[in-house]
Amino acid sequence: MAMLEHLKPDYAHNMRIVGHSDQGGRSDGVQVMVSGGYAYIGHVFSGGFSVVDVRDPANPKFVRHVPQPFGTWSQHLQTNGDLLLVVNMKDMLRDENVNAGEYYSGSIAGKVDVSASNRGYSAGMRVFDITDRANPREIGFMPLDGLGVHRIWYEGGRWAYVSALPPGFTDDIFIVVDMADPTNPVPVSRLWLPGMNAAAGETPNWDPKYRYALHHAIIKGDLACGAWRDGGMTTIDISDRYNPKLLAHRNFAPPFAGGTHNTLPLIDRGLLVVVEEAVFDNCEDGIKRNWIFDIRNPANPISISTLPIPGEIDYAMKGGQFGPHNIHENRAESFQSSEILFVTYQNAGLRVYDIRDPFRPQEIAALVPPAPTRMMDYRPNRPKVIDTTDVFVDEKGLIYCTDSNAGLYILEMDKL
């Protein structure tokens, strides 16, 4: 543990740091997936994605960086079996006309030229063969006109599910992708909230300051649960992949702060965990929450509780973003639990919750890493504080957390 003395956490309860990687100097990380002893990490500032050997979690080793076309975001990715799927989307940080406030406020389609899918960036989804885990080999690309793919859900087999903004829509929508031939993925159907299909003459019925856009959907069986940012959450019947049908739409912004980011169904318990994303410093976008819904009837979701908010210190005044971002999504080939939740909380690190009693969730572990030693975020005047971004828990219970500046942390609970 001596080698980790310089990584002493700012706060820890029932959790410790096992290992750390600066990801070969590209220490900005967003989504992380672990497969066959290797971590695949998407970047938000560095572009492309990185591969890290984590077979020895106390001594993770950077393997390689895989670049993507210039001007392209590839911060989100998915692994299953010997396949790796990577998003390609316009890098919004490089758009001179869109700052953070404009990106998160109102529809994005009116702010960028989404028809220019091949003008300065790549839009779509790339498929890699990772039979050799250390050496991803690109085998397919699905071009998609518009802004590109924001996030993917894929657990193997024939179907993948993406959020993307095609021309004619106000923002990201739900798209089903046929993966029967991984070298040639094909979009087969779409679903959106009424008011989003501008090309068909639909007009939004919501306040234009809100952003109604699918962040992504999580799929269990024939049920897709969608997180629509300020548009709330949906349940979708996908038993017919060519004709998805909306079952229910619930929105609680306003009066609450919005920014729905993840919707994790716990089918065996008839529950749905809804995670909101904090996107502005110092809680300027309000207090974001994690909600638990009863979805025993998926057509009638009912909110029954919220998870405790971290409070050891005044995180709202710490600087940076305080609030949830991502949850461990119980993907195939990972740790599975419908009772224990792992949620990243940005400047408040990682939080673990016990929801055996879904009406009274309890925090049972937490770890807040120290401030980053250097900043990968090249935007001016960014605060030098931790920003725990994503979490993946492997089948052995090891926890992998990314940070937008501080690299990959590998953590372990003292009691799981």
Disulfide bonds with the S-S distance in Angstrom:
none
